[in-house]
Amino acid sequence: MGSLKDKVGLVTGAGSGIGRSTALIFAREGARVVVADQNVEGALETVEQIDREGFEAIAVEADVSDEESVAAMVTKTIERFGRLDCASNNAAFGAGFHALIELDRERWDRCLSVSLTGVWLCMKYEIPAMLETGGGSIVNISSLSGVNGQARQAAYAASKGGVIALTKTAAAEYATQGIRVNSVAPGGIETPAIARYFDSAPEIRDVTVAQHAMRRLGRPDEIADAVVYLCSDRSSFVTGHVMVVDGGIQVNAHDL
């Protein structure tokens, strides 16, 4: 019996990377899944994978920076499945690597509109839907950049730090109404986005890997497993928590 049996899960940014892995593991754990992404083709590919394994999912086109789109995404979830029990707000936009004073306003605004405002909008519509059926669990994907800051990543780090503060605020507001809100902060993860970055700057890969005590990057499914735990009843006394899943970046590791 899966830990999300009979639940309905919504995953944004589910057309690739961590979002896709989360949608797949939601389904394997028993949930019916709404696969949301601005990239419809990617969302459909995720749904096809879920279908092939014999589980149920639908694809929904959604731009999390647009309030009407987010509202429609949650409405479609309720229309199809009748409820919403858990959500992973994963969609994000990276502004590239730039010194703070070299970052242009357009990239700053786009990053925050997707990565931070998008999380707020998702919760604005997910929470009322969950309240209708007695509660639920939300996991917002932050980043270690949002915990520690990161050079040449001002917009992304600021947005992810904001996600952490927003998560704790929502957790405080809705804890007595049956809704838990937590965050997962990944370290370096093997995703299409980081692969593109390493392609453009191959010398950075070894440096990045070496920062992890485990001397490797994480897999998307390793983040998804943490999300599933926080969405499941196994974490029933956990809210307002930031779970760092980073392979030991914060550990002072040395080769012995």
TORZABA-762585 format. One record per residue (C-alpha): residue number from 1; residue in three letters; x, z, y. Coordinates in steps of 0.1 Angstrom, whole numbers, m for minus. Example, Ala and Ser with C-alpha at 12.3 -4.5 7.8 and 13.67 -1.06 7.14 Angstrom:
TORZABA-762585
{node 1,ALA,{123,78,m45}}
{node 2,SER,{137,71,m11}}
//
This chain:
TORZABA-762585
{node 1,MET,{0,0,0}}
{node 2,GLY,{15,m11,33}}
{node 3,SER,{19,13,62}}
{node 4,LEU,{m3,m9,84}}
{node 5,LYS,{m30,m16,58}}
{node 6,ASP,{m64,m26,74}}
{node 7,LYS,{m49,m26,109}}
{node 8,VAL,{m48,m54,135}}
{node 9,GLY,{m15,m60,152}}
{node 10,LEU,{m6,m80,183}}
{node 11,VAL,{30,m92,189}}
{node 12,THR,{40,m110,220}}
{node 13,GLY,{71,m132,221}}
{node 14,ALA,{64,m137,184}}
{node 15,GLY,{75,m174,183}}
{node 16,SER,{111,m165,174}}
{node 17,GLY,{137,m138,171}}
{node 18,ILE,{126,m101,170}}
{node 19,GLY,{90,m110,178}}
{node 20,ARG,{88,m133,148}}
{node 21,SER,{103,m108,125}}
{node 22,THR,{80,m81,138}}
{node 23,ALA,{49,m103,131}}
{node 24,LEU,{61,m111,96}}
{node 25,ILE,{67,m74,88}}
{node 26,PHE,{34,m64,103}}
{node 27,ALA,{17,m88,79}}
{node 28,ARG,{37,m77,49}}
{node 29,GLU,{27,m41,57}}
{node 30,GLY,{m9,m50,56}}
{node 31,ALA,{m19,m59,91}}
{node 32,ARG,{m38,m89,103}}
{node 33,VAL,{m16,m103,130}}
{node 34,VAL,{m20,m120,164}}
{node 35,VAL,{11,m141,171}}
{node 36,ALA,{13,m146,208}}
{node 37,ASP,{39,m167,226}}
{node 38,GLN,{41,m190,256}}
{node 39,ASN,{58,m214,231}}
{node 40,VAL,{28,m225,210}}
{node 41,GLU,{50,m244,186}}
{node 42,GLY,{70,m214,178}}
{node 43,ALA,{39,m192,174}}
{node 44,LEU,{24,m217,150}}
{node 45,GLU,{56,m218,129}}
{node 46,THR,{54,m180,126}}
{node 47,VAL,{18,m182,115}}
{node 48,GLU,{27,m208,89}}
{node 49,GLN,{53,m184,75}}
{node 50,ILE,{27,m156,73}}
{node 51,ASP,{2,m179,57}}
{node 52,ARG,{27,m190,31}}
{node 53,GLU,{31,m154,20}}
{node 54,GLY,{m7,m150,17}}
{node 55,PHE,{m14,m130,47}}
{node 56,GLU,{m37,m135,77}}
{node 57,ALA,{m26,m144,113}}
{node 58,ILE,{m36,m165,143}}
{node 59,ALA,{m15,m180,170}}
{node 60,VAL,{m24,m174,206}}
{node 61,GLU,{m7,m191,236}}
{node 62,ALA,{0,m165,262}}
{node 63,ASP,{21,m161,294}}
{node 64,VAL,{25,m124,297}}
{node 65,SER,{34,m127,334}}
{node 66,ASP,{m1,m141,341}}
{node 67,GLU,{m29,m116,341}}
{node 68,GLU,{m57,m140,331}}
{node 69,SER,{m36,m152,302}}
{node 70,VAL,{m29,m116,290}}
{node 71,ALA,{m66,m107,293}}
{node 72,ALA,{m76,m138,273}}
{node 73,MET,{m50,m129,246}}
{node 74,VAL,{m66,m95,240}}
{node 75,THR,{m101,m110,242}}
{node 76,LYS,{m92,m135,215}}
{node 77,THR,{m78,m107,194}}
{node 78,ILE,{m110,m88,195}}
{node 79,GLU,{m132,m119,190}}
{node 80,ARG,{m113,m128,158}}
{node 81,PHE,{m105,m94,143}}
{node 82,GLY,{m129,m70,160}}
{node 83,ARG,{m103,m44,170}}
{node 84,LEU,{m67,m38,181}}
{node 85,ASP,{m47,m10,164}}
{node 86,CYS,{m11,m17,172}}
{node 87,ALA,{9,m39,196}}
{node 88,SER,{46,m48,200}}
{node 89,ASN,{52,m60,236}}
{node 90,ASN,{83,m81,230}}
{node 91,ALA,{82,m111,253}}
{node 92,ALA,{111,m112,278}}
{node 93,PHE,{131,m135,300}}
{node 94,GLY,{168,m132,306}}
{node 95,ALA,{182,m141,340}}
{node 96,GLY,{216,m152,327}}
{node 97,PHE,{250,m135,333}}
{node 98,HIS,{257,m132,371}}
{node 99,ALA,{273,m107,393}}
{node 100,LEU,{246,m88,412}}
{node 101,ILE,{253,m104,446}}
{node 102,GLU,{254,m139,430}}
{node 103,LEU,{220,m135,413}}
{node 104,ASP,{194,m156,431}}
{node 105,ARG,{159,m143,439}}
{node 106,GLU,{141,m168,417}}
{node 107,ARG,{158,m156,386}}
{node 108,TRP,{154,m120,396}}
{node 109,ASP,{116,m124,401}}
{node 110,ARG,{111,m144,369}}
{node 111,CYS,{129,m119,348}}
{node 112,LEU,{110,m89,362}}
{node 113,SER,{76,m108,361}}
{node 114,VAL,{80,m114,323}}
{node 115,SER,{101,m85,311}}
{node 116,LEU,{86,m57,331}}
{node 117,THR,{53,m68,348}}
{node 118,GLY,{44,m85,315}}
{node 119,VAL,{47,m52,296}}
{node 120,TRP,{25,m35,322}}
{node 121,LEU,{m1,m63,320}}
{node 122,CYS,{m1,m62,282}}
{node 123,MET,{m7,m24,282}}
{node 124,LYS,{m33,m27,309}}
{node 125,TYR,{m55,m47,285}}
{node 126,GLU,{m43,m34,251}}
{node 127,ILE,{m51,2,259}}
{node 128,PRO,{m88,m3,267}}
{node 129,ALA,{m92,m23,235}}
{node 130,MET,{m76,5,215}}
{node 131,LEU,{m97,32,232}}
{node 132,GLU,{m128,14,220}}
{node 133,THR,{m119,22,184}}
{node 134,GLY,{m104,56,188}}
{node 135,GLY,{m67,49,196}}
{node 136,GLY,{m37,30,185}}
{node 137,SER,{1,26,189}}
{node 138,ILE,{21,5,213}}
{node 139,VAL,{58,m3,210}}
{node 140,ASN,{75,m19,240}}
{node 141,ILE,{108,m36,233}}
{node 142,SER,{135,m24,258}}
{node 143,SER,{172,m28,254}}
{node 144,LEU,{204,m7,254}}
{node 145,SER,{209,m25,288}}
{node 146,GLY,{179,m6,301}}
{node 147,VAL,{194,27,289}}
{node 148,ASN,{230,23,301}}
{node 149,GLY,{229,m6,325}}
{node 150,GLN,{251,m37,319}}
{node 151,ALA,{275,m56,341}}
{node 152,ARG,{264,m91,351}}
{node 153,GLN,{229,m83,339}}
{node 154,ALA,{213,m67,369}}
{node 155,ALA,{178,m82,365}}
{node 156,TYR,{175,m78,328}}
{node 157,ALA,{189,m42,328}}
{node 158,ALA,{166,m33,357}}
{node 159,SER,{135,m48,339}}
{node 160,LYS,{144,m30,306}}
{node 161,GLY,{150,3,324}}
{node 162,GLY,{116,m2,340}}
{node 163,VAL,{101,m7,305}}
{node 164,ILE,{114,27,294}}
{node 165,ALA,{99,44,325}}
{node 166,LEU,{67,26,320}}
{node 167,THR,{66,35,283}}
{node 168,LYS,{70,72,291}}
{node 169,THR,{44,71,318}}
{node 170,ALA,{18,54,296}}
{node 171,ALA,{26,79,268}}
{node 172,ALA,{19,108,291}}
{node 173,GLU,{m13,93,304}}
{node 174,TYR,{m29,85,270}}
{node 175,ALA,{m15,110,245}}
{node 176,THR,{m47,130,244}}
{node 177,GLN,{m68,99,239}}
{node 178,GLY,{m53,88,206}}
{node 179,ILE,{m28,63,219}}
{node 180,ARG,{9,66,213}}
{node 181,VAL,{34,46,233}}
{node 182,ASN,{71,43,224}}
{node 183,SER,{100,19,229}}
{node 184,VAL,{128,4,208}}
{node 185,ALA,{161,m3,225}}
{node 186,PRO,{181,m27,205}}
{node 187,GLY,{219,m33,207}}
{node 188,GLY,{233,m68,199}}
{node 189,ILE,{209,m87,176}}
{node 190,GLU,{213,m121,160}}
{node 191,THR,{186,m140,178}}
{node 192,PRO,{184,m176,191}}
{node 193,ALA,{190,m162,226}}
{node 194,ILE,{222,m145,218}}
{node 195,ALA,{233,m175,197}}
{node 196,ARG,{229,m197,228}}
{node 197,TYR,{250,m173,248}}
{node 198,PHE,{278,m172,223}}
{node 199,ASP,{278,m210,221}}
{node 200,SER,{284,m211,259}}
{node 201,ALA,{311,m183,257}}
{node 202,PRO,{325,m181,222}}
{node 203,GLU,{352,m156,232}}
{node 204,ILE,{325,m130,240}}
{node 205,ARG,{313,m128,204}}
{node 206,ASP,{342,m109,190}}
{node 207,VAL,{342,m85,219}}
{node 208,THR,{304,m79,215}}
{node 209,VAL,{307,m73,178}}
{node 210,ALA,{336,m49,182}}
{node 211,GLN,{315,m27,205}}
{node 212,HIS,{293,m18,176}}
{node 213,ALA,{306,10,153}}
{node 214,MET,{292,m10,123}}
{node 215,ARG,{313,m40,135}}
{node 216,ARG,{284,m64,132}}
{node 217,LEU,{253,m74,151}}
{node 218,GLY,{219,m64,140}}
{node 219,ARG,{193,m85,123}}
{node 220,PRO,{158,m90,139}}
{node 221,ASP,{142,m74,109}}
{node 222,GLU,{161,m42,115}}
{node 223,ILE,{145,m39,149}}
{node 224,ALA,{111,m49,134}}
{node 225,ASP,{113,m21,108}}
{node 226,ALA,{117,4,136}}
{node 227,VAL,{87,m11,154}}
{node 228,VAL,{66,m8,122}}
{node 229,TYR,{76,28,118}}
{node 230,LEU,{65,36,154}}
{node 231,CYS,{32,17,149}}
{node 232,SER,{24,34,117}}
{node 233,ASP,{8,68,110}}
{node 234,ARG,{42,79,97}}
{node 235,SER,{52,85,133}}
{node 236,SER,{20,103,143}}
{node 237,PHE,{38,130,163}}
{node 238,VAL,{61,106,182}}
{node 239,THR,{52,93,217}}
{node 240,GLY,{71,86,248}}
{node 241,HIS,{102,81,227}}
{node 242,VAL,{130,55,231}}
{node 243,MET,{144,47,197}}
{node 244,VAL,{179,32,201}}
{node 245,VAL,{188,8,173}}
{node 246,ASP,{222,m4,181}}
{node 247,GLY,{246,m1,152}}
{node 248,GLY,{265,27,169}}
{node 249,ILE,{274,12,203}}
{node 250,GLN,{272,47,218}}
{node 251,VAL,{295,61,191}}
{node 252,ASN,{332,64,199}}
{node 253,ALA,{343,44,169}}
{node 254,HIS,{379,37,161}}
{node 255,ASP,{395,17,133}}
{node 256,LEU,{411,42,108}}
//
